[in-house]
Amino acid sequence: MKAIELADSILNCLSTSPKLREQFADRISHLKTQRNGWWRQTIRVGVIGVTSSGKSTLVNAVIGRKLLSRALKPTSGQLVNCVKGSESFAEISFCDGTPSIRLSGRSLCEDEIKKYSDENHNRRNAKKVDQIHISTSEFDLGERVELVDSPGLDAYNLEEHEKLALEIMLPTVDMCVFVSTLKANSDEKARMVLNAIVAYKKPLIIVQNMLDSVVPSADGKKTKDDVAKEYQKRLERIINNSNVADKSSIRIVQMSAIYAQEERCDGKRSKVNSHYTEFKDAIKAALEICSPHIEHNRVDLLCKDISVLISNAEKLLSGINVDDDLTAKFPYAGLNDGISTYFNNTKSKMQSCADDLKRLHNNSFSSSYSYIDNIKSQVQSVEKKIRETISDFNSYVAEKANQLNIPERDIRVDVRVDSVSVPTTSYTVKDNSHWENDDKWYSCAARVVGEIFGKKEWGREWVEDRVTVIDEETTIKEIRDYIQRAANAYSGTIDSWGSSVERAIGKLESAVDSKRSEWAELKQQKASDAEIRNAIDGIKALIDRQRQEQVKSQPVKAKAAQNDTSIAKPAIHEIELNEIQRGIRELASTVIHNAFDAVIKDAMEYVDAPDDIAVLGWDEECIRNFVYRFFGIRLSENMSANTRRISVINNPDAQSTLSVTKESRSIFVLVNVHQHGSAKNQVSKLELRKALQDNSNLKNGKNCKVFFVMQDFEGIINSATVKETILLMSEYYQEFVPDGFRGVSLINADNPLYSMALVQVQETPCNSQMSELDLIRHIKNELHYLLGEDRAMASNVIGDIVRKGAVNGKV
């Protein structure tokens, strides 16, 4: 028997006569409200993941319309709720009292919605958007499911902010879909999210997205399927090292959200299986586990709650003196005051945190690295206090709900968390040009004579010397702005939290008031003994039958996950090549290797880079492919090269950076730019700038040079973000590498033309549209044999690279 059916049966037992209805009026009213709430409630599925992991693309596939925009940088902090409806519309609500906006018909489109949801259009949530509710008739998960798309967890230097966002969201959902990518850089980030989810005991599905970007290993030893399985094993290792108790309960689905979106929204049939069906099957299986647990919890608490009523009614019928026993003391006396006091104290604690930021804003500042880090640390400390305070309050409310026999999910609340961008150090170029003594044999005499005639340039040469220094004024202003942004954001979060919690507290207080009225009415018996006896006997029979049913049908436990959803292996047919065919194959391989070799030599010669190489990265497969493509070296199982010229460091840290910068090396850092914030977090922890400046001694006349390498270019191409991604590359050089140590950007992809075009345009930036067209035409005409099977696609990508790549030129 479901909770709604049980509630209806209890209501029937309490409504058999007018006097009985009057006797239990408060219980009937409360139970009807509770029952109606259960009828309207949906199962909320929270979609969590880093920005640009394909989270919004996956949601688009589910709702059957391209309404949510993809972004390489985090979007604003609103939750987006998606449901199935008879009509399609989007409703945008605001937290400042502004009337809601409804989008439908032609106005229901990505361009309109991103005005409110995208950080580029709604900077720091200037429009005060609270929530976005989307209803579509094409929604593919049924009428009882509500999909909640959360803000992306990709905030650079904002780990505490991400934890706060999770802490606020997780209590509001029934199950989670964690969207990652096969080539996700940060194992630690994935582990943090997993631990946060399991702390709330939520059923979990992990989507490893971007299956479409998987390619065979560059050395030909692994197929697409082999590579996909390697990434699945990596995720399984993360799960095994997390706090997940039942590892087998987690379902892993490898899929392509972009292909799923094309199938669902555009009606296209992709060449590669998107595995969207497997994703839907995983959701269905999780719901079959989640729904019975929700029902079991409702029924169990309803039985406990109504048993109290039965106990009190039986005492009344037995003739026990109500003043001595039944009504001697109301069991929930003082609970409302306690809840109110706890809420006010919690809100005061949180407001005190925001006030700390306001006081910090009025301090005097320095623009030094250590001081900026100190300011970030103080803001993160405030975020941590707010998060812990909210967590404590959630636990308190859950305890009181359980005490009142109310399902915790009945009082959940949605809270908006505005994003806060971190301060960045501004730099300026200082002219330090000066005269230096010439080392020619006659220069000493020339300087002596020059002193006599007032010609200081005699025997000397003018040295152009420009150094990059911190822009004190701009940086301090950015620090103040950052503190102000944080203060405003968390004041907004506290207000949003307070308003939402007040509604939850209202439900608890209403339950207490109902029980108090019922308790008071019971000692003033209005119905006859027979009417009350018949009612409670009928309810006791219902409860006994329900408990017997629950013993027989306990909620099912999660079955061992079936996670074999990677690329289906094609039929393999062995073909023996003849001598000519083998020769053509070897020639093609030689041409490709020569092209990569030419690119790397050109790039290193352009910046006068050392011959010794250090490769730093966080993804073994990407590192192996890069070293093989550009240097023709197959790495061993332990990631070592068979030459001293190249050292490889997987999962590097600041100590690794320090060791390689003590030598004169060309340092190639592989970054997953597709997940921009996570990648920058990882690179920042290398402390490149500090290590390079501390170890700037020239060896053989050459400084270390740093080359940033885009490691997952296939995914960038498939998501149509080539231009945006290449523009982002400049941020890595500006923020992490000082002048004199900067190399050029490279692309780790099968096609050498992409890196060739990017290096060329960095060396010789195009000054006009005509020069861009000339360079594109030259590459396509002279190297047409490298374009590959999809010549049109490759040509378009090269065009995007040439038009945007000049911004990464050597500084």
Salt bridges, closest charged atoms under 4 A:
ASP8 OD1 - ARG35 NE 2.68
GLU22 OE2 - LYS526 NZ 3.69
GLU87 OE2 - ARG102 NH2 3.45
ASP111 OD1 - LYS114 NZ 3.45
GLU112 OE2 - LYS115 NZ 2.98
GLU119 OE2 - ARG123 NH1 3.59
ASP130 OD1 - ARG416 NE 3.85
ASP140 OD2 - ARG264 NE 3.70
ASP140 OD2 - LYS280 NZ 3.26
GLU146 OE1 - ARG44 NE 3.34
ASP149 OD1 - LYS55 NZ 2.83
GLU160 OE2 - LYS163 NZ 3.91
GLU160 OE1 - ARG387 NH2 3.03
GLU162 OE1 - LYS189 NZ 2.66
ASP174 OD2 - ARG409 NH2 2.55
ASP174 OD1 - ARG412 NH1 3.10
ASP187 OD1 - ARG234 NH2 2.82
GLU188 OE1 - ARG191 NH1 2.74
ASP219 OD2 - ARG634 NE 3.92
ASP266 OD2 - LYS66 NZ 2.83
GLU278 OE2 - HIS275 ND1 3.12
GLU295 OE2 - ARG298 NH1 3.37
ASP300 OD2 - LYS304 NZ 3.58
ASP305 OD2 - ARG27 NH1 2.84
ASP305 OD1 - LYS515 NZ 2.41
GLU314 OE2 - ARG533 NH1 3.80
GLU314 OE2 - LYS540 NZ 2.94
ASP325 OD2 - LYS315 NZ 3.97
ASP356 OD1 - ARG359 NH2 2.27
GLU399 OE2 - LYS400 NZ 3.80
ASP414 OD1 - ARG44 NH1 2.94
ASP418 OD2 - ARG416 NH1 2.77
GLU436 OE2 - HIS434 NE2 2.97
ASP438 OD2 - LYS440 NZ 3.02
GLU451 OE2 - ARG460 NH2 3.52
GLU478 OE2 - ARG485 NH2 3.11
ASP481 OD2 - LYS477 NZ 2.96
ASP513 OD1 - ARG516 NH1 3.14
GLU518 OE1 - ARG27 NE 2.69
GLU521 OE1 - LYS526 NZ 2.69
ASP537 OD1 - ARG533 NH1 3.42
ASP564 OD1 - LYS229 NZ 2.91
ASP597 OD2 - LYS601 NZ 3.14
ASP608 OD1 - LYS702 NZ 3.71
ASP619 OD2 - ARG234 NH1 3.08
GLU620 OE1 - ARG624 NH2 3.80
GLU621 OE1 - LYS222 NZ 3.05
GLU663 OE1 - ARG665 NE 2.68
ASP694 OD2 - LYS690 NZ 3.13
ASP712 OD1 - LYS183 NZ 3.19
GLU714 OE1 - LYS183 NZ 4.00
GLU724 OE1 - ARG70 NH1 2.93
GLU731 OE2 - LYS73 NZ 3.00
GLU731 OE1 - HIS676 NE2 3.03
GLU731 OE1 - LYS680 NZ 3.07
GLU735 OE1 - LYS680 NZ 2.98
ASP739 OD1 - ARG742 NH2 3.54
ASP750 OD1 - ARG629 NH2 2.63
ASP774 OD1 - ARG777 NH1 2.93
ASP800 OD1 - LYS723 NZ 3.91
ASP800 OD1 - ARG803 NH1 3.96
